[in-house]
């Protein structure tokens, strides 16, 4: 098991096609240098894998090994030519910071798994430019804001998991997203709405923005502090009053004398009422 920060030198591996650092103890942010991985920046021309295979054949590479990858939520073994899958798997670490906007430069990537970290910020608006992405997993992070509408442009996407984050707004629809109809891929995002979750969006219009969520949170925080202030003030005033009576003898004696006077007055009133009730009525 590895630990520490992810070495930036890995970005110097120009022919790196799959970076799998999952289930380690890496900390820190995602190195922006990863976005310079030249092999992953090259987009296939026909469908995922075709151009990549031809390129290796041109350079004279012969690949007969195997590759085990967590692909679309399951373990897959890629062999021979099928092993030329491109992707990044940094899942199950302790990475933090935002998802780099330059991530969308990796036009040839097919697999992207950043799940089970502490990543924050929002999903890049141009995520839809990763045309050949087949599997995207950003679950179990602290990613906020709306889901970009461009995600519907991922026509090869067949596995998606955005659950357990802080996402908000309307869930995009259309194209390939219509086939991803499992509500669990968006679960535990309290701000999300849409027909798939059976949650209607406010005013039935645009998604909630990050600023709207922050304003709602600020209002809730103010309300909570108001309640706490009232409770604290009541308790403080109560102890000031009774603390004075307890420690200051003149006030304590005056208070007890007042109580005794009130008690005697009540007793005299009750005796008077009983005396009236005991008198025989005059017919």
N, C-alpha and C positions, 0 to 999 in steps of 0.2 A: 504494500500500500504506500502510495506517494503522498507527500505533504508539502506545504509551502506554497509559493506562487507558481503559476504555470510559466515555464520557461519561454521567453519570447523567441528564443533561437529556433523553436519548432517551425516558425514561419519561414525559415530559410530552406526548408525541405520543399523544393519547387514541385516535385512530383508526388507530394503527399496527397492521397486521395481520401483517406479515412482517418480521422483523428478520434480515437476512443480513449478518454481519460476518466471514464465513469467510475463511480464508487471508490473514490479516494478521499484524501483530506486536503485538497487544494483550497486555498483561500485567496482573497483579493478579487480584483475585477478581471473581466475577460480582456486579454491583450488585444489591442486594436491591430497589432501586426498580423494576427490570424487572418485578417481580412485581405491580406496580400498573398494568400495561398493561390498561386497562379493556376494550379491544376483545377481548383474548384471554381475559379472565375470564368472558366471556359464553358459555355453553354452548348449542350448537344444540339445537333441540327435537326434530327428527325424525332427521336424519342430518347428518354433517359438511357444512357449507356452506349448508344450506337457510336457516336463520334469518339467517345472515350476509348472504346475498344479499338477503333481504327487508328487512333493516334498511337496507342501502344504498339500496334502492329507495324506502323511506319517507323517507329524508333527501334524496332527489333526486339521489343520485350517479349519474353515468353513466360506466361504466368500459369502455373499448374497447381498452385497451392489452394488453400481454403481460408475462409474468413468468417468468423462468428460475430454476428452483429445483432443487437436488440433492435429489430426492425418492425415498426408498426405495433409495438407493444409486446412482441414475442421474439424469442431467440431464433435466428435464422443462420444457416450455414451457406455461404456463397462459395462456389467452386469454379475453377477455370475462368472462362471469360466473364461469367456472371459475377465474379468477385470484384469487378471494376465498378463498385458502387462508391459514390462520393458522399461524404457526410461528416458531421461533427457531433460527438456525444460527450457532453461534460456533465451529465446527470449525477446526482447523489454526491455532491461536494459541498463546500461552504462558500461558494462564490457570491459576491455581492456587487452592487453597482448596477448601472443600467445596461440594457441591451444596446450594443453599438449600432448607430444608424447605418454605418458602412457595411453592416452585415448583409444588406441587400445587394452588395457587389458580387457576392458568391453566386453567380447566375447558374452555375452547373451543379449546385448542391442538391442532393436528393433526400438526405436525412439530416434533421436538426433536432437534437434533444438537449434541452437545458433544464430539465425538470429537477425538482428536489434540491434547490439551492436557495439563496436569499436575494435573488435578483429583483430590482425595483424598476421604476420608470414605466414607460409605455412600450407597446409593440410598435416597431417602426412602421410608419405610414406606407412605405413602399414595399412592404412584405410581399405584395403580389407580384413583384418583379422577379421573384424566385420561381420562374415558370415551371421548373422541373422538380420542384419539391414534392415528395410523395408522403413524407411523414414529418409532422411537426408536433413536438411535445414541450410545452412551457409550463406544465402543471407544478403545483406546490412551490410557488414563489410569492413575491409581493408585487407583482406587475399590476399596474393600475391604468385607468383611462379606458377609452372605448376600444373595441376590436376594429381595426381599420377595415373599411369596406373593400379595399384592394385584395383582401384575403380570398375573396370570391374568384379572383383571377387565377388561382392555383388549380389549374384544370387536371393535374395529375394527383392532387392531394387525396389520399385514401385513408389516412390516419391522422387524427387531430385530437389533442388533449390540452385544454386551457383551464382545467378545473383548479380549484383551491388557490385562487389569486384574489386580487382586489379590482377586477375589471368591472366596468359599468357601461350603461347604455344599451342600445338595441343590438341584438345579434344579427350580423349581416346574413343575407340570403342570396340565393342565385347560383347558377352554374354548378360546380362540383359540390358546393356546400349542401345542396339539396339532398345529396346521398348520405351525408353525415348527420343522421337523424337521431343519434343517441344523446339524450339530454345530459348524461353523466359527463360528457366532454366539456360542459360549461358549468358544472355543479360547483357549489360553494364560492360563487361570486355574487355577493348580495346585491350588487348594483346592476346586474344584467337583467334584461327583460326581452321578451319575444314569445312567439307562439310555441316554439319548441319547449320552453320552460313553463308554459301556461301562465306567464306573468305579463300583463299588459303594460306597455310603456306609457309614461305620463304624457298626456295630451296626444298620445298616438303619433308623435312626431319624431324629432331628431334625438339622437342618443344623448345621455347625460355626459357632460364633460367633466374633466378632472376638477375644474374650478367649482362646478356645481356641487360635486361630492364634498370638496373641501369646505364650501359654505355651509352645507347641511351639517357636516361634522362640527363646524365652529358653532353653529346655532345650538346643536345638542349639547356641546360642551358648556356654553353659556347657561343653558337651562339647568344643567346638572350642578354647576357652581352656585347658581341662585338657591337651589334647594339646600345644598350643603351650608350655604351662608345663613339661611334662615334657621336651620337646625342648630348650627353652632352658636348663633346669636341667642337663641332661646335657652340653650344649656348654659351659656356664659351668664346671661342675665339671671337665670334661676340661682346659680351658685353665688353670684354677687349679692343677691338679696338675702338668701338664707345664710350665706357666709357672714354677712354683716350682723344679722340677728344672733348668730352663734358666738361671734367673737366680741361684739360690743354690748356690754351689759345693759347700759341705759336703754338702748333700742329693744333689746330682748325683753326687758322688764315691761317697757311700754307696750310691746306687742302682746305679751301674755296678759297684761291688764286689760287690754282692749278685747281679747278673746273672752276673758272672764266676764266683762261687762256685757258683751253680746250674749253670752250664755245665760246670765241672770235675766236679761231682758226677755229672751225667748221663754225661759221657765215661767216668768210672771205672766206672759201672754198666754201660755198654755193653761196655767191655773185659772186665769180669767175666763177662758173659753169653757173649761170644764165646769166652772161655777155656773155659767149661764145654762149649760146643758142640763145640770142637775136641778135647776129651779122648776117647780111644777107649772105647767102652762095654765093660763087664766082663760076660761071659756066664757 
